[in-house]
Amino acid sequence: MKEKSIQQIKDEIRKADREEKLRLAALCDKDSRKGVCALAEKIRRDLEKEEQEDRRLDVMTAYERQYAGRGAVCGIDEAGRGPLAGPVVAGAVILPENCRIRYLNDSKQLTEKKREQLYGEIMEKALAVGVGMASPQRIDEINILQATYEAMRQAIENLGVKPDVLLNDAVRIPGVEIFQVPIIKGDAKSLSIAAASVIAKVTRDRLMREYDKLMPQYGFAANKGYGSSAHIHALWKYGPSPIHRASFIERFVV
């Protein structure tokens, strides 16, 4: 170790598997340089974090393992039930058996940067991904709950693969004959639902950023259509846009 620079050791650690990292940590312990000894401590901390994450993933994949015998298991979730503007978006994701995506969780618990990163990994690893959405006008026409169900049905149809089991975040989707398992707070309990929540959230957020370019006065890039004080002030000042939900903004527009 002594003939290697600290940067060279870091590069070696970054490329190593678990067993090799443990070997490198033991070698670092014998180095007199404080920076190298600190690397040994960091290796062990990082490995402990990975072990904790793997244990969390074991819990997050319990439903997938439970229903794997029935066939393809699909997670379903939505984004955008509460905003004043924009569509409600649903995601449907079928992950391969024994799939592990580290740090995947309920999209609301993740930063925007982490969601974007995980979105790419989900799209790469998933057997199938489907997205559905209902417009603001459709929400006004049939109400937000029915529009959410409609978006979920679209997401299932857009999978390209027919699932055998649906793991849903809290709801039972009417008009769908596939076996369904509603799970309260499912986006924090099922990896497939968490994946669907990320797909739905990232898809919707990207769309709202595009709307912001067309209608910057409402701050859609920042508020994503939710009722922030700045958004409500813009409603009072400019009136509703074509993507506002009339049934949601009645008390803000005279």
Salt bridges, closest charged atoms under 4 A:
ASP11 OD1 - ARG14 NH1 3.00
GLU12 OE1 - LYS4 NZ 2.73
GLU20 OE2 - ARG23 NH2 2.55
ASP29 OD2 - ARG44 NH2 2.67
ASP31 OD2 - ARG33 NH2 2.91
ASP46 OD2 - LYS42 NZ 2.71
GLU48 OE2 - ARG55 NH2 3.53
GLU50 OE2 - LYS21 NZ 3.98
GLU50 OE1 - ARG102 NH1 3.90
GLU51 OE2 - ARG18 NH2 2.49
GLU53 OE2 - ARG56 NH2 2.67
ASP54 OD2 - ARG102 NH2 3.06
ASP58 OD1 - ARG100 NH2 3.05
ASP106 OD1 - LYS108 NZ 3.21
GLU112 OE2 - ARG209 NH1 2.89
GLU112 OE1 - LYS224 NZ 3.92
GLU116 OE1 - ARG206 NH2 2.68
GLU116 OE2 - ARG209 NH2 3.17
GLU121 OE2 - LYS125 NZ 2.74
GLU141 OE2 - ARG138 NH1 3.06
GLU150 OE1 - ARG138 NH2 2.76
ASP187 OD2 - LYS108 NZ 3.18
ASP205 OD2 - ARG115 NH2 3.61
ASP205 OD1 - LYS201 NZ 3.26
GLU210 OE2 - LYS213 NZ 3.07
